[in-house]
Amino acid sequence: MKVTFLGTGANGGIPQVDCNCKNCNNALTNKKAARLRSSLLIETDHSKIILDCGPDFRQQLLNSNLKLQDINLIAITHLHFDHSGGLMELSAGTPLNVPVLMSSENQKLIKEREDLNFLIKGRFMHFVKKSELNGIDITLLQVPHRSNSFPTDAIIVRDKKNSLWYSPDIAKITAQAKKIMKKCNLIVFDSTFLNNDFYTAGKFGHTTIENAAPLLFEIGVKTIFSHINHSENPVRIKNFIKQFNHTIAEDQQKITL
C-alpha cells in the first residue's frame, strides 16, 4: 500500500488568501512552506483511492499525473468545503460516474442540496458501499467533530497486509477509535491546532496536538500529523511531537506500508 499526501493543510490551505500572518507570507515566497488542502492518495496493485476531495483536487491530480479515469474510489470524511468541495470537479467534463463513499447521513445531505445532487443525477458520481471495491476494505467510523451539522467520519483502509487510519478532523479519541487504531500500521491524524493559543480548538471541533500526541504514543502505532492550520508554526509542532516519535506530513510526501 503506497500513501501519498496530496495536501496537508487545513480549511484555507497555506497561504490562506485572506491572511497576512507570518506563516502565510512566508509561504508566498517559500513554496516548500505552502500546503494544499488535506487529501490522501492510496495506491495498491489494482486500485487508486482518494481520501477527501477538497477544492485543490484538480491541482492535486495534476501534481500526481493522474486523471479522473485513474481513480477507482473517492472516500469523504465529511462535507466541509475543504474535504468535499473538489467533488464539483467531477462535473467539469464527460460524466464518468465516479464511485464515491461517504456515510448515509452525508449522502442524505447531498441529495437534499440541488447544487450537489446534480452530480448524481448527471451521472458524474454515484454512491457505493465498501464491499464494491475488490481486495480492499474501507470502513467509515463516525467521530466527534461537528456532528450535528456536519457528520464526520474517520476512514480506515485495509488490504491483506496493511491498514491505515485517517482522521484529519476529530475532537476526541474515543475508546472505539483507540481500539481500531491499535490494529493499524499507520495513523494520519488531525494537526489543525498545536494548542489553544490561537483559537479555542474545541470550539471548532478539533482536539489539539498537545492533547492527542501522548495518547497516540500510548497506542504505539506510527503516527503522522496532517491538516495544519495557517496559524500554526510547523517547527513548533515538530519540536513538540518528536518526543513522542511522531512526525508532521508534507505535501507530496510518499510512504510505502
Disulfide bonds with the S-S distance in Angstrom:
none
